[in-house]
Each structure stands twice: as structure tokens, then as C-alpha cells.
Amino acid sequence: MRKGYVVATWGDPDAEEITNSVTKSFVSTVVGLAVDDGRIRSVHDTVAKYMPPIVRARPNGTAYARDWPGTDKLLTPFDTPHNKRLTWDHLLRQVSDWEGTLWGKPEWADRPAQNAATWTTRPRVEPGSNYEYNDTRVNVLALAALQVWRRPLPEVLRERIMDPIGASNTWRWYGYDNSWIVLDGREVQSVSGGGHWGGGMVLNAWDMARFGLLTQRRGVWGDKRLLRDAWVTQALTPTPAQKTYGYMNWFVNPDRAYLAAAPVEAFVHVGAGNNFIYVDPVNDVVAVIRWMDTTASLNSFVEKVLASLR
């Protein structure tokens, strides 16, 4: 898309497919809406202040399938000395080092260290000091956001973002078979932040492009503001421990460190399988790339796109 208009397509933009970790940008967006509404007073608040004990709606299993911290029936994901210190900002930037197991998935099981002896014994690092891309911790953030909204996150996203930007009626956002809780007397599924282990968001390229255009326009769609400009600024602020990462999953480009071919103002919503939404406010370009050949690079793609501009 250039200047808000579709100028080129390829493949099948109508295909409804998993978008993997681009889903994380939708997780951070529903958190941003909660901040905009005052449901979260500050991203620097500890998440524990907002979290009641959570009643599970499905059997918990045994051994490492058991969630911790908590009991067979209750989840208390911020009830350890380390986890009690974690803020929304720490989780959004993937610098929390949250410890525990959620939905049967230990935090150490995502991209585990080579030395298995350290998986359950290593000391926690200071929150904010170390970046680690970790899907279990993303799922913890989604569960925390669910407690703040007290409604399924796909409902919030549909009403506040997807319907206003004219998205299709065919996108879906799923959790896991065992990620159900009891919330205000009904069973609600806590969604996942990507396709890792299942779940995640399924949508077409048109819907991804519309979301990219919303972020390029800093939360404004037509004459309506859907996200506060201050939130977009926060999402695009580099993380001290990882300068090319803003809020999940807004990858930023300071000093052209992420994309040498792109302006420093460009950013990308990124998912595995080479799923990208490239957003370039300088050149007024939004491009959706899905399942690009792994021998190619996003930077090469961006070079070709920018060279084609008239």
C-alpha cells in the first residue's frame, strides 16, 4: 500500500492463515487500549496489583504440565518474590524474566538453554536488564490483560480495532485447549500470543495491511482515533536491553540497525515463517509479506520496494 492505496498484490491476499508472532502486536494493542481507558493506570505499575487468583476451567495435569505458581485449581502467576516485581512495561518489552509454567508450558521450554541443569535452577536476572523472546511470558501478558478487561480479548480487539478499520469477519484468535478460566461466572479462553504450541491469530493479508496502516497513522483511522498517539510513541521506543525491540511485536530501526535499507522511522510487526508487516511512515508505505523464502531477506525486499517508488 502507498499513501493508503493498494498499488500491488501477489499470491493470494485472501488466504486465511496463521500469522505467528505478528499476533503479539495485537496483544500489546489490547494492553494499550486498557492503558488508554485508564484500566491500567501506568505501564510501570506492577502487574501483580491487577491480578486476583484465577480459577481454572480445565484439569491441570501432572508434573511439568502443572501450572506454577498456583494450585491445581487456582493460578497465581505473579505470586513469587521475583514475579511480584514485574511491571506491564517489563512484559511488553520481553525483559521480565518471569518464572513459572502456564498452560503446561514452562518458561524455560521456549528456546531452552543448552545446559539442561540450569532450566529450573538458575537465578532470576534483574527485571529490565535482559531481553529474552519468550512465548510463555507473552501468554502470561495475555492472561493479565484478560483480567483487566474481564472479557475475551478477541471481543475487545474486534470492537475497538478490527471492526472500525473495516477488517473482515473471518479473522480468528485462539488459545490452547487447556487455557480456559472461569471469569465472572462464564468460561473464557485466554488467547495465545503466537502460533507457538498452537493457538494464535488466523487472518488474511488485507486485515494485516489495515492494521499496519493504522499503526502507520499512529492510531488514527479516518476521522477517529482508535489508539492514543502517546501509546504508539511508547510502542516505538527502543528497549534499552534490545534496541531494535519496542513493545511486542513492534521491531524498530534505530541507526538502521534492524533494516539498513529502510529509514530509521520505519518499523515492522514480525512473525515466524517470514510473516511481516513493514510500516514506513517516511515513504508512506505499508507492505505485508507472508511466508517469504527463507533464503531471501526482508532488507532485500525493502530495497526493491523503495527503489520502485515514483
Steps between C-alpha positions, in 0.01 A plus 500: 500500500623852415328810638219276625431342161571147381763527227614136466397151606641153450409150613161466667430791737163346591658188652416464870822381660680498833708815541717363781659770716344792319226402746716657772433845353130436556572394860688824566220694329231373738734589787536846345123538487484411870756772572310747283180423693667531840446132581878483537613817674862479387712249309747537786251359751572148614269252332444320832288795619243420231490121537255301715534123545375351172272197500583239236221349294690190384699224676859596568690179434816385673875565522611780265146519362403649837493878500709689752472718699159387613313183587310236305198729495641853534752697296703768680756585229656796680523342845877455534749756637640555149169507314346746747753761380409477132331790324286515188793669327731210587260251341433717194874529435582133571741595777307353796673164553160384634536160668243225489284271288181604323263273305747215558784692334797593725674826416827310457346277229491783245844508334663319795864540598741227390576405860189322627623519858430875499139482383345497846791613716647817354456825695264763363652808338404854592174600323577724204865397473477211254294449184367151431242426233272253677147392406404369843549851637296645214218265599534625859449855371190391306361339815571818698327713236199268519473571874503876438238486224287225661393406147654282228782691331372417147177683590693807609718494189201456269295785651782751551733430207401245237142610432588872490781441246268295279665164558334183374266281703724197446799571727519290816713504815543176693659376821582144604265214582595537868516882522146543629417684821185592690440874475194668650304175487584392146776300338737718296801394295823688559652548154862440408745754366610306195481165323760344729349175642172578321248778537572847365334721243376391158427779253551609142753743354239774454429505875872507575541794261217692663658450843836611359339811356342578838840484667660706223233766564582485871165365610274716280255350250316753289367757745514267801781446747511133598832500688653792683802659332686469830455123491643476148799705615555260791467197273767644269746589778805268486551263791828576680594130515411447130501818296315356199200395712224732613179355641414153384519452207602842368856464370660842463791626292728736697820573307356272231608210719200280408460592131793675336295580188217667691478841666552507875133584546388171340384211718381144448247268662681165485397134510675171434484351152601838361166662579550878502306822495751762384392852599682800354355840600772689309415348163132440591529128432345197670593157367383157615737211434398141578710184484785668313772255395744463786792550262374855438522786748251764604768762441534391135124518460493850647782609269298388197179664622662835577690495169167462316342815646416786266 
